[in-house]
Amino acid sequence: MVECGTGDPFRAGRINVDVNLLRRQMIIHSVDDRMFLSLLQRSKGQSSGIDDGERHLLAYAITQPDVYFLCSPDKACMQVGFTLNILDRFVSLEVLAKKAGINSTRFVDPFNEKWHQAFRSKLQLDML
């Protein structure tokens, strides 16, 4: 939730998010120490190198098999997702927005589907 309202305010194509409205409309799940430990073990320690927001997202997501999609263009997070064998659950912000009825051409790297698919392919082909 924190990352929805942060970032470079002068970045081209930035879309401002009303975080307070988002908080009122979403269910925010808690992540406990047991979930973090499970993530650390299953990721073979890789999760220790990702940002807190992505760590929370992945720790919760691995407790929800087959019903949870992840939207993170963070390369390190996607690499951990590959190690966890859940890379197929990652979606680009562009695809997520389109599913929500937002049709925009303003999605730049790394938020567009083209970048997302290219990076996934590099991970799967061990090209990094």
JORAZI-V74620 format. One record per helix or strand of 3 or more residues. SS is the DSSP state (~ for helix, > for strand). FROM is the first residue (numbers start at 1). TO is the last residue. If there is no record, write none. Layout:
# JORAZI-V74620
SS & FROM & TO
SS & FROM & TO
This chain:
# JORAZI-V74620
~ & 2 & 5
~ & 19 & 25
~ & 33 & 42
~ & 46 & 49
~ & 52 & 61
~ & 75 & 83
~ & 87 & 89
~ & 93 & 99
~ & 113 & 124
